Amino acid sequence: MIGLAAALVLAVLGAMNTGQAPFGYRLLYWACVILPGSLLGIAIQTAVLAWGGLAGRRWTEIAVVAVLVSVPHTFMVIVATALFFGIDAITPGVVGFFGLTVLMVALVLTTINHLAAVPASEPVPAAVPNGAVGVPIEAAAAEFQPSSEPQPAAPSTLPTLPELIAEKLPVRLRSARLIAIAAEDHYLRIHTDAGSDLVLMRMTDACALLPEAAGARVHRSWWAARAAVETLARREGKAELTLQGGLTVPVSRAMLASLRDQGWD
């Protein structure tokens, strides 16, 4: 969609001296120029994310993706321009002009794609007294009754890091204790009592590795360790947890009643 929008805008503006051509003709030209570049950008960005070597360095990642896209895409644009409008000769100056133009456009579109990217929308499971996944709390709130069964005691120590998470972290953090997990773009920030770092993993996969008694998914983008909780309170109409080390974590409206019932405050 971003590529189509960019093609339409460039066609309307008649960018790069294409304004003399009929609108439909230049729209077709820009679609042939932008859309292959967008697909190439998606493929390269996916590969860079899977590599993970630039995790946490957003602007470096954007620059690297834009450069990797612009090199092959420059020649695609030259071919498309030659077919639609003709080029007298492909000289180093022509390649340099198109290369710089393509790089600028690639930087803009890569930045837009990166900033528009959000963690995949994953439903937050409603915690029930035994820690199992239940019906959404919004649907059950009107009929919610505190359980008469005794609640399990809150863990007194922070959980250890699951092996599949620990092996993705720097050595200095692998033996640390887990405080919270936060989604950041395509990554997860693992907060521990020895510091934090990013790993490439989905929130649902990380939560599946953790014992049910260790904590809960308190927000779409947050998991919190039960033993790290210091307070659960409302501030300016929004609920949030204060965790060990002063970390504050938002609590979704769907989870608030259930957490209170389990004694998180």
N, C-alpha and C positions, 0 to 999 in steps of 0.2 A: 504493500500500500504506500509506503514512503517513497519507493522508487517511482510508482505511477504518479504520485503527487508531484515529485520533482520534475518528471518529464513534462507534465502539464504546465507547470510554472515556467520552465525554460522555453517551452513552445509559445506560451502567451507572451513572454518577454522578448522572444526572437533573439535569444542569446547567441553569442559568437557569430553575429552577422547573418543569422538565418531568417531575419525578419522579412526579407524580400520574397521569401517563398510563401505559397499559400499555407494557411494555418494547418490544414489536414496533413499536408506534406511534411511540414516541420515537426508536427506532433508525432508522425510516424518515425521520422528521423530520431527525435529525442527518445522515443520509446525503444528504438533499436540500439541506442547508445547507452541509456541509463539502466534498462532492465537486466541485460547480461552482466553489467557491473554490479548490480544489486545482488544477483544470484552468486556471483563470484565472491562478493563481500561476505555474504552469509556463510559460504563454505569455508572461507579463510578464517573468519571470526570463530566459527565452531571449532576449527582445528587448533587455533591459538588457545581457546578456552580449555580444550581437552588436554593440551600440553601442560597448561597451568604454570608455566615459568614466569608469567607476568602477573600472577594473582596479587591483587591489592595495589597494583600500579596502573590505575585506570588510564591516565593520559598517555603513558608509554605504550600501553596496549592499543589504544586508539591509533597512535602514530604508526606503530608497526603494522597493524592491519591495513591502514590506508596506503602505506608504501607498498605492501605486498599486493594489494589490489591494483594500484595504479600502474605497476610495471606491465603486466599483460593487458590490462584494459586500455592502456594508451594505444597499443597497436590495433585493438578492436575498434577504437574510435576513429583512428586514421582510415581504416578500411571502410567503415560506415560512411565517413565524410567523403571519401573518394567516390563511393558508389552513388551517393545522393547529390553531391555538389561538385565533384571533380577536384582533383589536386594536380597541379602542374608537375611537381616533382617532390618526392619524399626525401628531403634533405635533413641533415642534423638539426638545422634551425626549426624545421617543421616538427620534427620529433620532440625537440625540446619544448616548443610552444604547447603542443598537445599534452606532453607529459606533465608540465607544470599545471595546466588547466585541469587535467584529470585528477592530479594529486589534490588540488584545492577542493574539488567537488567530492572526492573520496573522503577527505578529512571531515567535511561538513556532514555527509550522509552517515559516515561511521560514528561520528559523535552523536548524531540524532538517534541512530539505532541503539547505541550503547546506553544512552541516558533513558531511552524509552523502554529498555529491557527491564523487566521486574521478575522476581522469582515466580516460578510457575504457581498459579493460583491453586493452592492445596487446601482442602477443607480442614478446619481445626477440629479435631475430635473432641467431643464433650466428655470430660472426665466424670466418671461415676465413682461412688465410694470405693469399689474394689480396684479401680485403676483401669478397668476395661473400657473399650470404646462404646458409647451409648448413643442415644438419639440426641439431636441438637438441643442445647439447653433452652433456646428460644421457644421450641415447641413444647417443652415440658415445664417451663417456668411456672405456669399457672397452677400446675398440679404437683409441683415439687414438694416433697416432704422429706425432712431429714431422716436418714436411716436410723433405725433403732439398734442396728448391729454396731458393736464397738469398732471404731476406726483403727486401722493399723498405726502403730507408733511412727512418728516421723523419723527418718534416718538421722543419726547424730553426726555422721561424717559425710563429707563430699564424695560423690562417686568417682571411681577411677575411670580413665578414658578407655573406651572400647578399643581393641587392637586395631581395627580397620580405620579408626580415626587417628589414633596415636601415630601410626606409621606414616601418615601424611604430614605430620607436624615436625618442626625442627626438634632436634635431639633434646634441647633444653626443656621442652614442654612435654615430652612423651611420658614422663613419670608423674606429671602434675595431676591435681584433682580438678574435676570439672565443675564449673560454676554455672555457665549458661552457654547457649548456642544462638547465634543471630544470623539471619539471612542477609547477605549483602550482594546485590546483583546476582551473578551466577554462582556465588561462593557462599560458604558458611564461615563466620568468625567464631572460633572456639575460644571462649573465655575460661581461663583456668586460674588457680591461685598462684601461678608463676608467670602469668602474662597471657597474651592472646595472639592468634595468628589465623590466617585464612586457609581453608581447604576447599577443593573442588568436590562438592557432594550436594545431593538434594536433602532438604530438611526431613522429608518423610523417611529417607533411607537412614539418616543419622539417628532419628528418634527410634527407629525399629531396633537399633543396636543397644539401646539403653534399657535397663530394668524398669518396669512400671513403677516400682516403689521409689526410684531414684529422683523422679521429678515429673514434670508435665509440660505439654505444649500449651503455653499460656496465651499465645498469640500466633497468628499466621506466620510471623517471622521470628518467633522466639520460643525456645525451650529453656526452662529454668530448673536448677537442682533444688529439691525441697530443703536440703540441709543448708543451703546458702541463703535462704530467705530470712531477712531481718524484720521487714514490715510489709504489710499489704494495706494500701490506703488509697483514698481518692484525692486527687489534686486537680483543681480547676475542672471538675466534672469528669475526669478520666481516672481510671484505676491503674495503679502501677505497683510493682514490687520493688523494694529496695533490697539488693543482694549484698552478700559479703564483698567488701572492697568498695562499697558505695555505688555499684552498678545499678542503674534504674532500668526496669523492664516494663513495657506496657502490657496490660492485661485486657484481653478482649471482653466485651460485654457478655458474650456467650459463656465465658469461663468463670466470671467473677463469683456467681452464687455457688458454683461447685467447689471452687477453691476455698471459699469461706467455710463451707460445710465440712471440708476436710481439715479445717484448722490451720490453713496456711497463714492466717493473720495472728 
